[in-house]
Amino acid sequence: MDIALESLADKIRQHPKLVIADDFEIAMERTDLRARRFRNGKASSETHSSELWVSLRILHRKRG
């Protein structure tokens, strides 16, 4: 996991709702896409995009 994702995971772990959780689950996926368009057999354009997906699930909350 790169530094940016580790930093995000640390911030999520410190979230106030998670401080009261006994157990939680974090899933992250990062996607980098690169698309090229061709016209008459030659590259006409190129695009780049990056997406980050984060899912958080609290499994057990502390009682009391």
N, C-alpha and C positions, 0 to 999 in steps of 0.2 A: 504494500500500500504506500502510495507516495505521501509526502509531507502534508499536502493540503487535505487529503482524506483523513490522515491521522489527527490533524488539528480539528477537523469537523467532528470526528468521533469523540474527541476529548470534550468539546463543547456540548455535545449531545449528552454525554455521560454526566455532566455537571448541571444539567437542566433541573430546575426545582421539582418537577413532577417525578423525575427519576431518583432524586435523593430519598424519596419515600418508598421506592421500589426495592423489594428483595432481589428480584431477578428480572432482567429485560433482555431484549434481543434487538440487535441493529444489523440491518442488511444494507449494503451500498453497492452500487454498480455504476461504473463510469464508461461511457461510450464515446469514442472519437470517430467521426465519420468524414470521409473525403470523397467527393463526387466530381467526376470529370464529364464534360459534355463535348461531343465531337460533331463537327459539321464537315461534310465532304472528306472524311477520313483524317481531319486535323483537329487537334484540341481547340475548342473555342472558349471554354470557361472552366473554372475549377472552384469548388466551394469547400469550406471546412466548417464543421460544427462539433460541439462537445456537449454532452448531456450528463447530468449526475442525478441518479435516482437513489433516494434514501427511504427506508422503511423502518419504523420503530414500533415495537410491540412490548408492552409491559406484561410480564408473565405472572408475577405475584406482587401484591402491594403489602407493605408493612401494616400491621394492625396496631392500633393504640394511640 
